Amino acid sequence: MDPDARTRAALQEHWRASDRGETEAEHAVYAADAILDYPQSGERFRGRATIAAQRGGHPADRRFTVQRITGSGDLWVSECVITYDGVPSHAVSIMEFADGHVVHETQYFTDAFAAPDWRAALAEPMPGGGDAG
């Protein structure tokens, strides 16, 4: 298996484990000294154990739906919908790899919003959803 195929498989397993709530498998993709940044809240988490602890302590019921994984080499992007207690939030995860593990992840979150009427004649529905509903 080529390196990109291995990385893609590791990311797919990361998101599957996230959805199942399997903390150890979810965090196996991270280097021991990985960094996770949440720019919107200004938080930085250092180390696989700290990253796992902050996610493991989340009070909401979380579900993960991967929309797309793209990348090559040391830079990969996952587009997901993370549902917290039934409320979807769109997320983009940018992961930087070294030696087969994530060394830095930046995650961005946004809520869905209704498309304005003035753009209706220009737009078409995204495959698989993408609406505010």
N, CA and C atoms as a LAMMPS dump frame, in Angstrom:
ITEM: TIMESTEP
0
ITEM: NUMBER OF ATOMS
399
ITEM: BOX BOUNDS ff ff ff
-5.0000000000000000e+02 5.0000000000000000e+02
-5.0000000000000000e+02 5.0000000000000000e+02
-5.0000000000000000e+02 5.0000000000000000e+02
ITEM: ATOMS id mol type element x y z
1 1 1 N 0.858 -1.176 0
2 1 2 C 0 0 0
3 1 3 C 0.906 1.242 0
4 2 1 N 0.612 2.179 -0.889
5 2 2 C 1.442 3.387 -0.96
6 2 3 C 1.164 4.284 0.253
7 3 1 N 2.08 5.216 0.561
8 3 2 C 1.929 6.056 1.764
9 3 3 C 0.632 6.851 1.803
10 4 1 N 0.178 7.416 0.68
11 4 2 C -1.072 8.175 0.679
12 4 3 C -2.268 7.28 0.978
13 5 1 N -2.262 6.075 0.458
14 5 2 C -3.357 5.134 0.74
15 5 3 C -3.364 4.761 2.223
16 6 1 N -2.183 4.604 2.823
17 6 2 C -2.098 4.305 4.263
18 6 3 C -2.642 5.466 5.092
19 7 1 N -2.28 6.69 4.693
20 7 2 C -2.758 7.868 5.434
21 7 3 C -4.263 7.998 5.309
22 8 1 N -4.791 7.828 4.109
23 8 2 C -6.245 7.9 3.908
24 8 3 C -6.956 6.847 4.764
25 9 1 N -6.433 5.632 4.785
26 9 2 C -7.037 4.57 5.593
27 9 3 C -6.982 4.912 7.079
28 10 1 N -5.881 5.498 7.526
29 10 2 C -5.76 5.896 8.939
30 10 3 C -6.775 6.984 9.283
31 11 1 N -6.983 7.928 8.369
32 11 2 C -7.972 8.984 8.61
33 11 3 C -9.391 8.424 8.611
34 12 1 N -9.671 7.52 7.693
35 12 2 C -10.998 6.906 7.676
36 12 3 C -11.263 6.174 8.983
37 13 1 N -10.263 5.461 9.49
38 13 2 C -10.423 4.756 10.761
39 13 3 C -10.558 5.756 11.915
40 14 1 N -9.827 6.852 11.866
41 14 2 C -9.939 7.901 12.894
42 14 3 C -11.379 8.404 12.995
43 15 1 N -11.98 8.727 11.854
44 15 2 C -13.348 9.266 11.874
45 15 3 C -14.36 8.196 12.246
46 16 1 N -14.162 6.949 11.801
47 16 2 C -15.067 5.851 12.203
48 16 3 C -14.998 5.648 13.721
49 17 1 N -13.783 5.64 14.273
50 17 2 C -13.615 5.469 15.711
51 17 3 C -14.21 6.657 16.472
52 18 1 N -14.074 7.857 15.909
53 18 2 C -14.691 9.041 16.527
54 18 3 C -16.188 8.859 16.623
55 19 1 N -16.792 8.378 15.546
56 19 2 C -18.24 8.183 15.513
57 19 3 C -18.691 7.114 16.506
58 20 1 N -17.86 6.087 16.69
59 20 2 C -18.202 4.994 17.613
60 20 3 C -17.871 5.325 19.068
61 21 1 N -17.152 6.424 19.286
62 21 2 C -16.753 6.786 20.645
63 21 3 C -15.625 5.935 21.188
64 22 1 N -14.803 5.391 20.291
65 22 2 C -13.68 4.543 20.694
66 22 3 C -12.429 5.413 20.824
67 23 1 N -12.239 5.937 22.014
68 23 2 C -11.215 6.952 22.265
69 23 3 C -9.81 6.511 21.86
70 24 1 N -9.405 5.319 22.235
71 24 2 C -8.045 4.871 21.928
72 24 3 C -7.823 4.788 20.417
73 25 1 N -8.745 4.187 19.701
74 25 2 C -8.623 4.072 18.243
75 25 3 C -8.717 5.436 17.571
76 26 1 N -9.572 6.305 18.098
77 26 2 C -9.734 7.65 17.542
78 26 3 C -8.423 8.43 17.587
79 27 1 N -7.656 8.26 18.658
80 27 2 C -6.461 9.071 18.857
81 27 3 C -5.168 8.378 18.46
82 28 1 N -5.26 7.164 17.926
83 28 2 C -4.063 6.439 17.488
84 28 3 C -3.351 7.156 16.346
85 29 1 N -4.053 7.977 15.592
86 29 2 C -3.485 8.676 14.439
87 29 3 C -2.545 9.818 14.864
88 30 1 N -2.626 10.246 16.126
89 30 2 C -1.843 11.399 16.594
90 30 3 C -0.48 10.981 17.13
91 31 1 N 0.522 11.816 16.859
92 31 2 C 1.823 11.661 17.494
93 31 3 C 1.663 11.97 18.985
94 32 1 N 2.537 11.433 19.806
95 32 2 C 2.448 11.653 21.256
96 32 3 C 2.485 13.133 21.603
97 33 1 N 3.214 13.93 20.824
98 33 2 C 3.349 15.364 21.101
99 33 3 C 2.552 16.236 20.127
100 34 1 N 1.496 15.685 19.552
101 34 2 C 0.67 16.42 18.584
102 34 3 C 0.066 17.675 19.208
103 35 1 N -0.26 18.621 18.336
104 35 2 C -0.924 19.857 18.731
105 35 3 C -2.256 19.927 17.997
106 36 1 N -3.305 20.317 18.73
107 36 2 C -4.633 20.545 18.153
108 36 3 C -5.027 21.984 18.43
109 37 1 N -5.344 22.727 17.373
110 37 2 C -5.767 24.121 17.498
111 37 3 C -7.222 24.28 17.094
112 38 1 N -7.964 25.063 17.892
113 38 2 C -9.317 25.504 17.588
114 38 3 C -9.265 27.023 17.448
115 39 1 N -9.005 27.563 16.244
116 39 2 C -8.858 29.01 16.079
117 39 3 C -10.064 29.825 16.545
118 40 1 N -11.266 29.286 16.388
119 40 2 C -12.45 30.07 16.726
120 40 3 C -12.592 30.312 18.226
121 41 1 N -12.071 29.402 19.046
122 41 2 C -12.132 29.607 20.5
123 41 3 C -10.78 30.029 21.067
124 42 1 N -9.736 30.003 20.222
125 42 2 C -8.408 30.394 20.666
126 42 3 C -7.72 29.361 21.539
127 43 1 N -8.16 28.1 21.476
128 43 2 C -7.598 27.058 22.327
129 43 3 C -6.551 26.23 21.582
130 44 1 N -5.526 25.826 22.319
131 44 2 C -4.512 24.892 21.822
132 44 3 C -4.393 23.765 22.833
133 45 1 N -4.377 22.533 22.332
134 45 2 C -4.225 21.355 23.166
135 45 3 C -2.928 20.667 22.755
136 46 1 N -2.068 20.387 23.731
137 46 2 C -0.766 19.771 23.463
138 46 3 C -0.738 18.326 23.939
139 47 1 N -0.369 17.441 23.036
140 47 2 C -0.181 16.044 23.373
141 47 3 C -1.413 15.186 23.137
142 48 1 N -1.163 13.963 22.646
143 48 2 C -2.244 13.021 22.355
144 48 3 C -3.14 12.813 23.574
145 49 1 N -2.559 12.662 24.761
146 49 2 C -3.351 12.41 25.963
147 49 3 C -4.276 13.585 26.28
148 50 1 N -3.79 14.808 26.109
149 50 2 C -4.611 15.993 26.376
150 50 3 C -5.72 16.117 25.335
151 51 1 N -5.394 15.856 24.073
152 51 2 C -6.399 15.902 23.002
153 51 3 C -7.503 14.879 23.298
154 52 1 N -7.109 13.669 23.665
155 52 2 C -8.087 12.62 23.972
156 52 3 C -8.92 12.992 25.197
157 53 1 N -8.305 13.585 26.207
158 53 2 C -9.029 13.948 27.429
159 53 3 C -10.078 15.019 27.168
160 54 1 N -9.743 16.025 26.357
161 54 2 C -10.731 17.082 26.099
162 54 3 C -11.871 16.567 25.241
163 55 1 N -11.612 15.65 24.345
164 55 2 C -12.699 15.08 23.539
165 55 3 C -13.504 14.078 24.351
166 56 1 N -12.827 13.292 25.169
167 56 2 C -13.503 12.29 25.982
168 56 3 C -14.416 12.898 27.036
169 57 1 N -14.129 14.131 27.427
170 57 2 C -14.95 14.795 28.422
171 57 3 C -16.108 15.579 27.848
172 58 1 N -16.3 15.483 26.533
173 58 2 C -17.375 16.256 25.894
174 58 3 C -18.728 15.76 26.388
175 59 1 N -19.578 16.678 26.866
176 59 2 C -20.86 16.243 27.435
177 59 3 C -21.929 15.863 26.406
178 60 1 N -21.757 16.244 25.143
179 60 2 C -22.793 15.985 24.132
180 60 3 C -22.647 14.584 23.537
181 61 1 N -23.762 14.077 23.034
182 61 2 C -23.745 12.879 22.204
183 61 3 C -23.261 13.329 20.835
184 62 1 N -22.138 12.773 20.367
185 62 2 C -21.535 13.228 19.109
186 62 3 C -21.586 12.141 18.052
187 63 1 N -21.867 12.557 16.823
188 63 2 C -21.839 11.675 15.646
189 63 3 C -21.012 12.366 14.579
190 64 1 N -20.309 11.593 13.775
191 64 2 C -19.413 12.131 12.748
192 64 3 C -19.781 11.557 11.39
193 65 1 N -19.986 12.437 10.418
194 65 2 C -20.23 12.041 9.034
195 65 3 C -19.172 12.705 8.168
196 66 1 N -18.331 11.898 7.556
197 66 2 C -17.28 12.432 6.689
198 66 3 C -17.875 12.701 5.317
199 67 1 N -17.695 13.907 4.838
200 67 2 C -18.15 14.263 3.508
201 67 3 C -17.044 14.085 2.477
202 68 1 N -15.799 14.389 2.885
203 68 2 C -14.691 14.261 1.932
204 68 3 C -13.373 14.277 2.687
205 69 1 N -12.448 13.459 2.242
206 69 2 C -11.064 13.48 2.704
207 69 3 C -10.21 13.686 1.47
208 70 1 N -9.347 14.683 1.527
209 70 2 C -8.462 14.944 0.392
210 70 3 C -7.082 15.316 0.913
211 71 1 N -6.073 14.983 0.147
212 71 2 C -4.728 15.344 0.546
213 71 3 C -3.715 14.431 -0.092
214 72 1 N -2.463 14.688 0.243
215 72 2 C -1.363 13.838 -0.175
216 72 3 C -0.148 14.218 0.666
217 73 1 N 0.784 13.295 0.723
218 73 2 C 1.993 13.572 1.483
219 73 3 C 1.682 13.875 2.934
220 74 1 N 2.158 15.025 3.399
221 74 2 C 2.035 15.387 4.804
222 74 3 C 0.864 16.304 5.129
223 75 1 N 0.008 16.633 4.144
224 75 2 C -1.096 17.552 4.395
225 75 3 C -2.418 16.948 3.922
226 76 1 N -3.386 16.842 4.857
227 76 2 C -4.678 16.224 4.575
228 76 3 C -5.802 17.067 5.158
229 77 1 N -6.935 17.098 4.455
230 77 2 C -8.099 17.86 4.885
231 77 3 C -9.309 16.925 4.912
232 78 1 N -10.033 16.976 6.022
233 78 2 C -11.287 16.231 6.145
234 78 3 C -12.419 17.234 6.307
235 79 1 N -13.465 17.061 5.512
236 79 2 C -14.682 17.857 5.662
237 79 3 C -15.723 16.934 6.284
238 80 1 N -16.3 17.368 7.408
239 80 2 C -17.217 16.521 8.172
240 80 3 C -18.425 17.31 8.631
241 81 1 N -19.455 16.567 8.982
242 81 2 C -20.558 17.116 9.756
243 81 3 C -20.489 16.403 11.098
244 82 1 N -20.303 17.192 12.154
245 82 2 C -20.283 16.649 13.508
246 82 3 C -21.606 17.06 14.146
247 83 1 N -22.355 16.068 14.58
248 83 2 C -23.661 16.324 15.175
249 83 3 C -23.54 16.225 16.682
250 84 1 N -23.862 17.313 17.344
251 84 2 C -23.816 17.384 18.804
252 84 3 C -25.249 17.375 19.33
253 85 1 N -25.619 16.319 20.051
254 85 2 C -26.985 16.189 20.581
255 85 3 C -28.031 16.462 19.501
256 86 1 N -27.79 15.938 18.304
257 86 2 C -28.743 16.053 17.208
258 86 3 C -28.635 17.319 16.374
259 87 1 N -27.747 18.247 16.738
260 87 2 C -27.596 19.507 16.006
261 87 3 C -26.306 19.453 15.179
262 88 1 N -26.42 19.536 13.834
263 88 2 C -25.23 19.42 12.993
264 88 3 C -24.377 20.686 12.994
265 89 1 N -23.079 20.469 12.933
266 89 2 C -22.103 21.541 12.788
267 89 3 C -21.103 21.083 11.731
268 90 1 N -20.843 21.928 10.767
269 90 2 C -19.88 21.587 9.728
270 90 3 C -18.476 21.836 10.264
271 91 1 N -17.555 20.943 9.924
272 91 2 C -16.185 21.065 10.415
273 91 3 C -15.202 20.773 9.295
274 92 1 N -14.098 21.48 9.344
275 92 2 C -12.974 21.225 8.451
276 92 3 C -11.772 20.951 9.34
277 93 1 N -11.148 19.827 9.118
278 93 2 C -9.981 19.42 9.881
279 93 3 C -8.774 19.401 8.948
280 94 1 N -7.77 20.2 9.256
281 94 2 C -6.529 20.243 8.485
282 94 3 C -5.467 19.539 9.317
283 95 1 N -4.964 18.425 8.802
284 95 2 C -3.998 17.621 9.545
285 95 3 C -2.657 17.594 8.827
286 96 1 N -1.615 17.887 9.596
287 96 2 C -0.245 17.816 9.099
288 96 3 C 0.401 16.565 9.696
289 97 1 N 1.005 15.753 8.839
290 97 2 C 1.594 14.483 9.246
291 97 3 C 3.122 14.528 9.209
292 98 1 N 3.728 13.745 10.079
293 98 2 C 5.166 13.459 10.036
294 98 3 C 5.341 12.044 10.574
295 99 1 N 6.126 11.27 9.907
296 99 2 C 6.392 9.892 10.328
297 99 3 C 5.114 9.09 10.557
298 100 1 N 4.101 9.329 9.708
299 100 2 C 2.882 8.538 9.742
300 100 3 C 1.858 8.93 10.797
301 101 1 N 2.098 10.026 11.524
302 101 2 C 1.164 10.462 12.563
303 101 3 C 0.865 11.947 12.424
304 102 1 N -0.301 12.339 12.925
305 102 2 C -0.664 13.759 12.935
306 102 3 C 0.198 14.464 13.976
307 103 1 N 0.879 15.531 13.53
308 103 2 C 1.677 16.336 14.45
309 103 3 C 1.004 17.672 14.738
310 104 1 N 0.12 18.097 13.833
311 104 2 C -0.612 19.354 14.04
312 104 3 C -1.951 19.263 13.321
313 105 1 N -3.014 19.57 14.059
314 105 2 C -4.343 19.615 13.474
315 105 3 C -4.955 20.967 13.808
316 106 1 N -5.583 21.569 12.809
317 106 2 C -6.378 22.774 13.012
318 106 3 C -7.789 22.431 12.585
319 107 1 N -8.745 22.699 13.485
320 107 2 C -10.133 22.355 13.196
321 107 3 C -10.99 23.618 13.255
322 108 1 N -11.792 23.801 12.195
323 108 2 C -12.719 24.927 12.085
324 108 3 C -14.144 24.39 12.121
325 109 1 N -15.036 25.096 12.802
326 109 2 C -16.428 24.689 12.952
327 109 3 C -17.343 25.817 12.495
328 110 1 N -18.482 25.444 11.9
329 110 2 C -19.481 26.442 11.533
330 110 3 C -20.864 25.806 11.557
331 111 1 N -21.842 26.619 11.84
332 111 2 C -23.224 26.169 11.793
333 111 3 C -23.764 26.364 10.38
334 112 1 N -24.747 25.554 10.03
335 112 2 C -25.418 25.708 8.739
336 112 3 C -26.216 27.008 8.743
337 113 1 N -26.458 27.546 7.557
338 113 2 C -27.292 28.751 7.439
339 113 3 C -28.145 28.638 6.193
340 114 1 N -29.263 29.317 6.222
341 114 2 C -30.194 29.295 5.09
342 114 3 C -29.64 30.147 3.95
343 115 1 N -29.754 29.644 2.744
344 115 2 C -29.311 30.4 1.569
345 115 3 C -30.265 31.572 1.328
346 116 1 N -29.716 32.729 0.967
347 116 2 C -30.587 33.876 0.7
348 116 3 C -31.358 33.689 -0.606
349 117 1 N -32.553 34.223 -0.639
350 117 2 C -33.413 34.111 -1.822
351 117 3 C -32.773 34.701 -3.074
352 118 1 N -32.001 35.776 -2.923
353 118 2 C -31.455 36.457 -4.1
354 118 3 C -30.48 35.589 -4.892
355 119 1 N -29.943 34.515 -4.28
356 119 2 C -29.008 33.637 -5
357 119 3 C -29.694 32.413 -5.59
358 120 1 N -30.966 32.236 -5.357
359 120 2 C -31.652 31.008 -5.75
360 120 3 C -31.514 30.685 -7.236
361 121 1 N -31.566 31.676 -8.097
362 121 2 C -31.475 31.429 -9.543
363 121 3 C -30.064 31.029 -9.968
364 122 1 N -29.077 31.245 -9.122
365 122 2 C -27.685 30.963 -9.468
366 122 3 C -27.184 29.637 -8.914
367 123 1 N -27.853 29.127 -7.9
368 123 2 C -27.352 27.963 -7.17
369 123 3 C -28.124 26.695 -7.51
370 124 1 N -27.504 25.585 -7.193
371 124 2 C -28.171 24.287 -7.246
372 124 3 C -27.883 23.559 -5.947
373 125 1 N -28.704 22.622 -5.574
374 125 2 C -28.469 21.906 -4.308
375 125 3 C -27.177 21.09 -4.371
376 126 1 N -26.455 21.084 -3.276
377 126 2 C -25.259 20.242 -3.184
378 126 3 C -25.684 18.789 -3.069
379 127 1 N -24.936 17.877 -3.684
380 127 2 C -25.231 16.455 -3.506
381 127 3 C -25.136 16.077 -2.029
382 128 1 N -26.102 15.353 -1.547
383 128 2 C -26.062 14.891 -0.164
384 128 3 C -26.446 15.913 0.87
385 129 1 N -26.992 17.027 0.467
386 129 2 C -27.447 17.996 1.462
387 129 3 C -26.721 19.316 1.355
388 130 1 N -26.28 19.803 2.512
389 130 2 C -25.617 21.092 2.553
390 130 3 C -26.564 22.221 2.887
391 131 1 N -27.845 21.862 3.117
392 131 2 C -28.785 22.93 3.448
393 131 3 C -28.763 23.186 4.956
394 132 1 N -29.518 24.175 5.38
395 132 2 C -29.554 24.573 6.788
396 132 3 C -30.467 23.697 7.608
397 133 1 N -31.121 22.753 6.988
398 133 2 C -32.159 22.011 7.642
399 133 3 C -31.784 20.912 8.498
